[in-house]
Amino acid sequence: MIIFLYGPDAYRLQETKQNIIKEYLKKHSSGVNIFDFDLSDTSSMARLLDTIKSSSFFNEHKLIAASNTFSKKTVADDIINLISVYGLASASDITLLFTESGSAKDLTAKNSALLKLITDKKNIVRTFDPLDGAESAKWVREQFESRGCSIDREALNKLMGTVGHDSWALVNEIEKLTAYAGIGKVGITDVDLLINQSKELNVFDLIDAIGSQNRKKAFELLYRELKTGRDPYYILTMIIYQFRNLLTVKDLESRGLREADISKKTQLHPFVVKKSIHSPFNTRVMTEMYSNLLAIDTAFKNGQIDLLDSLYSLVV
């Protein structure tokens, strides 16, 4: 069986891919017969062929995900050949899950033969075009609800008016807002505080100062932000958000991905990726810091700590 997910809305595409994998794991909890290949890596095609040819563990159905299938003509042609030789379109023991973040026009220009083959009516095909209007608003509400939160109409309109309809950008802002609001409702004041001010707070400088153990600079940066009336919890949520980005970028870099590929995969700005790669933190220290930050967040929400004292303790 072949499932093909494609379109310019990369976030919703990846979200659907992960949901398919979750559904598979409900039936096959061992997870040993799930495979994921990035075919822009020249070594992946040989491993994909071995996976198709080899017997599955426990006689389970195989789920083989593949991205960047259209990245090179040789790769696309090899995929066409594999589907034909091994009868993968009608195979009952293998599901091929292809994902491509491009429009039909883009993919046709790259390899029309492959696109025609995997969009055949007997396959499962879903297109992910950018949402607009009411559909986009509905999707944003669902994203808040999936995180145990909600947003009122005025705040929703302000959020979408400021950020637009780009799903990756919206999810980044939703993560900030839900981290700040917790289990509750996001209002217009939250959007004004976090979205409008997010561009003003240079979290990188503060985190670099902490990572370089430049306590004087870190203290001065934190003091300056608090002195101007910056909300302490807003500062905490921005630091947590940035540490999450740091860990993600460092993990992808350790797997051999280049800066451009990391930026594309995470939808982070290339500048953010470059700064994260050259961060003075190593992965072990970042993980410990991230755990400490989450502990501070939880303790503050439970009324167990003074947030200002915890922030100053963090930086010095």
Backbone torsions as a table, in degrees:
resi	resn	phi	psi	omega
1	MET	NA	145.6	178.9
2	ILE	-121.7	131.2	172.1
3	ILE	-117.7	130.3	-179.1
4	PHE	-125.8	117.8	177.6
5	LEU	-113.0	125.2	-179.7
6	TYR	-151.9	163.7	178.8
7	GLY	140.9	166.4	-177.4
8	PRO	-75.3	-16.1	179.5
9	ASP	-84.2	84.8	-171.0
10	ALA	-65.4	-33.7	-177.6
11	TYR	-66.8	-50.1	-178.4
12	ARG	-64.8	-32.0	176.7
13	LEU	-63.5	-49.3	-179.9
14	GLN	-65.9	-34.9	177.6
15	GLU	-61.4	-43.2	179.1
16	THR	-67.1	-39.8	177.1
17	LYS	-58.3	-46.9	-179.8
18	GLN	-65.1	-34.3	177.1
19	ASN	-65.9	-37.6	177.1
20	ILE	-64.1	-42.0	178.7
21	ILE	-64.4	-40.3	178.1
22	LYS	-62.4	-41.7	178.4
23	GLU	-64.6	-38.7	177.3
24	TYR	-61.5	-43.5	-177.8
25	LEU	-66.2	-24.0	175.8
26	LYS	-65.4	-31.7	-179.9
27	LYS	-91.1	-33.4	-176.4
28	HIS	-129.5	80.1	-170.2
29	SER	-68.4	-17.1	-179.5
30	SER	-64.7	-34.1	178.9
31	GLY	71.6	5.4	-175.3
32	VAL	-76.7	-13.1	-179.2
33	ASN	-110.4	26.3	171.6
34	ILE	-104.3	131.1	-178.6
35	PHE	-133.4	144.9	-178.0
36	ASP	-137.1	122.0	-176.3
37	PHE	-123.8	133.1	170.3
38	ASP	-99.3	107.1	-171.7
39	LEU	-80.3	3.4	170.2
40	SER	-75.9	-16.5	174.0
41	ASP	-83.0	120.4	-172.9
42	THR	-61.7	-24.1	-178.6
43	SER	-83.4	-10.1	-173.4
44	SER	-71.6	-32.1	-175.9
45	MET	-63.2	-41.6	178.9
46	ALA	-63.9	-39.9	179.6
47	ARG	-70.1	-34.7	176.1
48	LEU	-63.4	-44.0	178.7
49	LEU	-61.1	-45.1	178.6
50	ASP	-60.0	-39.1	-179.8
51	THR	-65.5	-41.1	179.2
52	ILE	-66.1	-40.7	-175.2
53	LYS	-77.4	-29.8	-173.8
54	SER	-77.5	157.8	177.7
55	SER	-76.9	145.1	179.9
56	SER	-80.4	152.0	175.6
57	PHE	-71.1	140.0	176.6
58	PHE	60.4	17.9	-179.0
59	ASN	56.9	31.8	178.8
60	GLU	-83.7	158.8	173.9
61	HIS	-67.0	136.2	178.4
62	LYS	-91.2	139.0	171.5
63	LEU	-116.4	113.2	-176.9
64	ILE	-115.5	111.1	178.7
65	ALA	-95.8	143.6	179.6
66	ALA	-144.5	131.8	176.7
67	SER	-121.8	165.0	-178.8
68	ASN	58.3	36.1	178.9
69	THR	-66.6	-26.5	-179.2
70	PHE	-95.5	10.4	-172.3
71	SER	-65.6	-33.8	179.2
72	LYS	-139.6	149.4	-179.9
73	LYS	-62.2	-39.6	-179.5
74	THR	-63.2	-39.2	178.9
75	VAL	-65.6	-47.6	179.9
76	ALA	-60.2	-43.3	-180.0
77	ASP	-64.9	-38.3	178.0
78	ASP	-64.6	-38.0	178.8
79	ILE	-65.1	-43.3	176.9
80	ILE	-56.7	-44.3	-179.4
81	ASN	-65.4	-42.7	-179.8
82	LEU	-62.4	-44.5	-179.4
83	ILE	-60.9	-40.1	-178.9
84	SER	-71.8	-50.6	-174.5
85	VAL	-64.6	-40.7	-174.8
86	TYR	-100.1	7.6	176.8
87	GLY	55.3	41.8	-171.6
88	LEU	-71.1	-24.2	-179.9
89	ALA	-64.8	-28.9	-178.4
90	SER	-114.8	7.5	-178.5
91	ALA	-63.8	137.3	-179.1
92	SER	-94.9	-12.0	-176.7
93	ASP	-109.9	0.5	-179.8
94	ILE	-137.3	134.3	169.7
95	THR	-114.2	124.7	174.2
96	LEU	-96.5	123.1	-179.4
97	LEU	-112.8	101.9	179.8
98	PHE	-94.7	137.1	175.1
99	THR	-131.2	133.3	178.9
100	GLU	-142.6	125.3	-179.7
101	SER	-92.1	73.5	178.7
102	GLY	-158.2	160.3	179.2
103	SER	-79.0	166.4	177.8
104	ALA	-59.6	-37.2	179.3
105	LYS	-63.6	-43.9	179.3
106	ASP	-62.7	-45.7	-176.9
107	LEU	-70.6	-33.5	176.2
108	THR	-62.5	-41.3	179.8
109	ALA	-64.8	-31.3	-178.6
110	LYS	-79.2	-46.4	178.5
111	ASN	-164.1	93.4	-175.9
112	SER	-66.0	-31.4	-178.4
113	ALA	-66.3	-43.3	179.4
114	LEU	-67.2	-42.6	-180.0
115	LEU	-61.0	-43.2	179.4
116	LYS	-62.0	-39.8	-177.9
117	LEU	-66.4	-46.4	-173.1
118	ILE	-89.2	-4.6	172.4
119	THR	-102.5	13.2	177.0
120	ASP	-56.0	147.1	-174.2
121	LYS	-61.8	-19.6	178.7
122	LYS	-81.1	-9.5	177.7
123	ASN	-94.1	163.6	175.3
124	ILE	-91.9	117.7	-174.5
125	VAL	-127.4	130.0	176.2
126	ARG	-131.6	133.8	179.6
127	THR	-105.3	138.1	-178.2
128	PHE	-119.5	88.0	174.1
129	ASP	-88.7	154.8	178.7
130	PRO	-56.8	137.1	177.4
131	LEU	-76.7	156.5	179.6
132	ASP	-143.9	157.4	173.2
133	GLY	56.0	-129.9	-175.4
134	ALA	-63.6	-36.1	179.8
135	GLU	-62.8	-42.4	179.8
136	SER	-65.3	-43.0	179.1
137	ALA	-62.4	-41.9	179.0
138	LYS	-62.5	-42.5	-179.6
139	TRP	-64.1	-41.6	179.7
140	VAL	-62.4	-43.8	177.9
141	ARG	-58.9	-42.1	-179.4
142	GLU	-64.4	-35.7	177.6
143	GLN	-64.2	-40.8	176.4
144	PHE	-64.3	-45.6	-177.8
145	GLU	-63.0	-37.0	179.8
146	SER	-66.6	-17.3	178.3
147	ARG	-103.2	14.6	177.2
148	GLY	72.6	28.5	-176.0
149	CYS	-136.6	174.1	176.2
150	SER	-144.5	170.8	-179.4
151	ILE	-141.6	136.7	-179.1
152	ASP	-80.1	166.9	-171.8
153	ARG	-60.4	-44.7	-177.7
154	GLU	-62.8	-42.9	179.8
155	ALA	-66.9	-38.9	178.3
156	LEU	-61.0	-46.5	179.9
157	ASN	-62.4	-39.5	179.6
158	LYS	-67.5	-42.5	179.5
159	LEU	-59.4	-50.0	-176.3
160	MET	-73.0	-30.3	176.5
161	GLY	-69.0	-30.5	-179.2
162	THR	-84.2	-44.3	-173.4
163	VAL	-90.5	-33.8	-175.8
164	GLY	94.8	-155.8	-174.1
165	HIS	-110.8	9.7	178.0
166	ASP	-69.9	118.7	-172.3
167	SER	-65.2	-38.8	178.7
168	TRP	-63.4	-46.5	-179.7
169	ALA	-62.5	-40.9	179.8
170	LEU	-64.0	-43.2	-179.4
171	VAL	-64.0	-39.0	177.1
172	ASN	-58.0	-43.7	-179.8
173	GLU	-72.3	-35.6	177.3
174	ILE	-62.3	-40.4	177.9
175	GLU	-59.7	-43.4	179.5
176	LYS	-64.1	-45.7	-175.8
177	LEU	-66.5	-41.7	-179.0
178	THR	-72.4	-32.8	175.8
179	ALA	-64.4	-36.0	-179.1
180	TYR	-76.0	-44.7	-174.0
181	ALA	-81.2	-25.7	-176.3
182	GLY	69.1	-147.7	178.4
183	ILE	-82.7	89.9	-177.8
184	GLY	-171.4	-157.9	-178.4
185	LYS	-114.6	132.8	176.8
186	VAL	-84.0	129.7	179.5
187	GLY	-114.1	179.6	-176.5
188	ILE	-61.6	-34.4	-179.4
189	THR	-66.8	-34.0	177.4
190	ASP	-66.1	-42.9	179.3
191	VAL	-64.4	-44.8	178.6
192	ASP	-59.8	-40.8	-176.7
193	LEU	-69.5	-49.3	-172.1
194	LEU	-87.2	-44.6	-174.3
195	ILE	-75.2	-46.6	-177.4
196	ASN	-71.6	-30.2	-177.3
197	GLN	-92.7	-12.1	-173.9
198	SER	-60.0	-28.8	-178.5
199	LYS	-80.0	-14.5	-175.3
200	GLU	-89.1	-30.7	-175.9
201	LEU	-86.0	117.1	179.2
202	ASN	-88.4	86.2	-178.3
203	VAL	-65.5	-31.3	-179.1
204	PHE	-57.5	-45.2	-178.7
205	ASP	-60.8	-42.5	-179.3
206	LEU	-65.8	-45.2	-178.7
207	ILE	-68.0	-39.8	177.4
208	ASP	-61.8	-39.2	179.2
209	ALA	-64.9	-40.3	177.2
210	ILE	-64.9	-46.1	-177.8
211	GLY	-65.3	-32.6	179.2
212	SER	-84.7	0.2	-177.9
213	GLN	59.1	32.0	174.8
214	ASN	-89.7	80.7	-172.3
215	ARG	-62.9	-37.2	-178.9
216	LYS	-62.7	-47.0	-179.3
217	LYS	-66.5	-41.9	-180.0
218	ALA	-61.8	-43.2	178.9
219	PHE	-62.3	-44.8	-178.4
220	GLU	-63.4	-42.0	179.9
221	LEU	-64.2	-44.3	179.4
222	LEU	-65.7	-44.4	-179.5
223	TYR	-60.3	-42.4	-178.6
224	ARG	-61.6	-43.2	-179.6
225	GLU	-65.6	-43.1	-179.6
226	LEU	-68.5	-35.6	-178.7
227	LYS	-65.1	-31.5	180.0
228	THR	-82.1	2.4	176.6
229	GLY	95.0	11.3	178.7
230	ARG	-64.0	134.7	-179.3
231	ASP	-66.5	126.7	-177.6
232	PRO	-58.5	-38.7	-178.8
233	TYR	-70.9	-31.1	174.9
234	TYR	-61.6	-43.9	178.6
235	ILE	-60.8	-44.1	179.1
236	LEU	-60.0	-46.2	-177.8
237	THR	-65.3	-34.8	177.6
238	MET	-68.1	-38.1	177.6
239	ILE	-66.0	-44.0	178.4
240	ILE	-60.5	-45.1	-179.9
241	TYR	-59.7	-43.2	-178.0
242	GLN	-70.8	-36.2	177.6
243	PHE	-65.3	-36.0	176.3
244	ARG	-61.6	-42.2	177.0
245	ASN	-63.4	-42.5	179.4
246	LEU	-58.5	-47.3	-179.3
247	LEU	-62.8	-41.2	179.9
248	THR	-63.8	-47.6	-178.5
249	VAL	-63.9	-45.6	-179.8
250	LYS	-61.7	-38.1	179.1
251	ASP	-64.4	-46.3	-179.9
252	LEU	-66.1	-36.4	177.6
253	GLU	-64.2	-38.5	-179.9
254	SER	-66.4	-20.6	177.7
255	ARG	-88.5	3.5	175.3
256	GLY	94.4	7.7	179.8
257	LEU	-76.5	142.9	177.2
258	ARG	-81.9	166.5	-177.6
259	GLU	-56.1	-45.4	-177.9
260	ALA	-63.2	-38.6	-179.9
261	ASP	-69.6	-38.3	178.4
262	ILE	-64.7	-42.9	179.0
263	SER	-61.2	-41.8	-179.8
264	LYS	-67.3	-41.9	-175.8
265	LYS	-70.9	-38.4	-176.5
266	THR	-94.1	-14.5	-175.0
267	GLN	62.6	26.8	173.4
268	LEU	-90.5	149.2	179.1
269	HIS	-61.6	141.5	179.6
270	PRO	-52.3	-35.3	177.9
271	PHE	-62.7	-42.3	179.9
272	VAL	-64.4	-41.7	179.1
273	VAL	-62.7	-46.1	-179.8
274	LYS	-61.5	-45.7	179.0
275	LYS	-62.2	-38.4	-179.2
276	SER	-67.5	-41.6	-179.9
277	ILE	-61.9	-38.4	-177.1
278	HIS	-94.1	15.4	176.7
279	SER	-62.0	144.0	179.9
280	PRO	-71.3	-9.0	-179.7
281	PHE	-79.4	143.6	166.0
282	ASN	-94.9	168.8	-172.6
283	THR	-61.5	-40.1	-178.3
284	ARG	-62.3	-46.6	-179.1
285	VAL	-66.4	-40.6	178.5
286	MET	-60.4	-42.1	-179.4
287	THR	-63.6	-42.4	178.5
288	GLU	-64.4	-43.3	179.6
289	MET	-63.0	-42.2	-179.1
290	TYR	-62.9	-41.5	177.6
291	SER	-63.2	-41.3	178.1
292	ASN	-63.3	-40.9	179.7
293	LEU	-63.2	-42.8	178.7
294	LEU	-65.0	-35.9	177.5
295	ALA	-65.5	-40.7	176.9
296	ILE	-62.0	-44.5	-179.8
297	ASP	-58.4	-48.2	-178.7
298	THR	-64.5	-44.9	-178.6
299	ALA	-63.9	-38.7	179.1
300	PHE	-64.9	-43.9	-179.6
301	LYS	-64.4	-27.8	179.0
302	ASN	-90.1	4.1	177.9
303	GLY	71.2	26.7	-174.5
304	GLN	-97.0	-13.2	-176.1
305	ILE	-138.3	163.7	170.2
306	ASP	-93.5	118.7	-171.9
307	LEU	-65.7	-38.6	-180.0
308	LEU	-61.1	-46.0	178.7
309	ASP	-60.7	-40.1	-178.4
310	SER	-67.6	-37.3	178.3
311	LEU	-66.4	-43.6	178.9
312	TYR	-67.0	-36.9	176.7
313	SER	-63.8	-35.9	-179.6
314	LEU	-63.2	-44.1	-173.6
315	VAL	-83.6	-21.8	-178.1
316	VAL	-109.5	NA	NA
